[in-house]
Amino acid sequence: MCVGIEYFLDRKPVTVYFDSERPELPVRLRRGAIAFYRWGAQGRIYSDDNTPGWLQKFPEGCHASLESIRADRWINYEPKSARILASRFIQINSMRIPCYFELKRGEFIQGLIATIASNQRVYVVTVPAPPQHAAEWQDWPRIVRRVTATP
């Protein structure tokens, strides 16, 4: 599972781990602007929009499998596709060592924006790991490429 994402802000690398106190990820909006969204929901930390007593809570964790999205398991959260800006993502291997995987220019991590009332969270969309990494990891962030118009 993707546990960290690195991106550049003002030409400086920023690394965000899901288990940070308030992890936020940059998302490219339709018109090109960038907005920061809280990353998933941590079971050990309650916030104003995920406290006990609320009728609906965000799913715990930091990812949403593509299979669960296609099976409409996220439908109650008004899911919207998003492009998470990243230069690298981080997976932890079986030896508990962080492994860094670079994205190419024009690639993004696919995200899902979940909404409850006026609160939103972003989750990393995952797919089965590619064959060369399947022995080590079960899932993998879904990488999408920027669509360019052809003349």
N, C-alpha and C positions, 0 to 999 in steps of 0.2 A: 504494500500500500504506500502511496505517496505521502510522506510525512513532512516534507519541506519543499519550499519553492523559493528560488532565487530570481530576483529581477533587478533592473537598474533604475535608480531614482536620482536624477541630477548627475548622471554618469558615475554613480557610486553603487556598488552591489549591495543589495539588501536581501538577507535571508530570513524567511519566515517559517517557523515550525508550527505545526498544528497544535502542539501542546504548550505553546506560549500562552501568556495570560490573556491577551486579546488579539489573536491573529487576524490580520486583514490582508486581503489579496487585491491586486489591481486588476480591474476588468475593463476591457475596451468596449465602449458603448457604440451604438449604431452610427452616430455622427462623428466618431473618431475621438471623442473625449474619453478620459479615463476616470473611473470612479473606484473607490475602495469599498469592499464588502467584507463583513465579518465571515471568517472561514468556519463553516459547519457549526456544530454544537458539542460542547464537551460535557460529559455526564457529571463531572466533579465540580463544574462551575455553573452557577445559575446567574442569569442576567435578567434584566427587566422583562425581556420578551420570552423567557424560557423557565420561569420560576414555577414551583409547585402551585397548584391551584388554577392555573390557566387551563382552559378546555383543550387547547391544542398546543403542542410543543414541537419544536424542530427535531427531526431525527438526530439521535446522537451519532457522532462520528464526523468524518471529514470528506467522505466520498459517496457517490451514487453510481451504482453499476448501470451501464447502458441497458442491460437486461431488465433491471427493475424499473427503469424509466419507460421502456417500451411496453412493459406489463402494466403500466398506469399506476404503479405503487406510489408515485409522487404527485398524483393528480390533485390531491387536497391542498397542495402547496403552490398551486398555480405556477408550475415550473416553466422557466424560460431559459433558453440556451444562452451561454455567455462564452466569451473568449478571455481566458485568464492570461495575462501577460507574464511571461517567464523566460529566463535565459537558460535555467536548468531546473530539474526537479530532483528530489532526494528520496531514495528508497533505503530502508535499513535491511541489510542481509541477515542470514541466519547466525552470523558471528557477531551481530549487533554493531556492524560497521556501516556508517553512512556511505552510500554509493551515489555519485552524481552523474546525471544524464543530461547532456546538452541538447537544447532545441536549436534547429537551424533557423536562419533568417526567414521570416514570414510564417513560422509555426507558432501555434498557441496551444495551451492545454484547454480542452473543452470543459466548461463549467456548467453547472445548473444553478440558477438563482431560484431559491425557494422563498415564498412569501406567506406570512401570517399577518393579517391586518396591515399595518404600515411597517412591519419589520421584515427585513430580508437577510438571507444568508446565502453564501456561495459554497457549493460542493464541487469537488473534482469528479468529473465523470470518468469511470474506469471501464476497461475492457479486459479480457484475458491477456495475460502477458505474452509477448511474442515468443516464438519457439526457442530462440537463443537464451531467453531469460526465464522460461517456464519452470525449470527445475528449482529456481531460487525464489521466484515470486508468483503468486497466484493471479494478482491483478496488476494493471498498468494504467497510468493516465492515458486518456484518449487524446491523441495529438491530431490537431486539425491545421490545415494550411489556409492562408489568406487567399480568398478568391479574387482573381484579377480579371477585369473585363478584357475580352479579346476584340480586336478591331474588326 
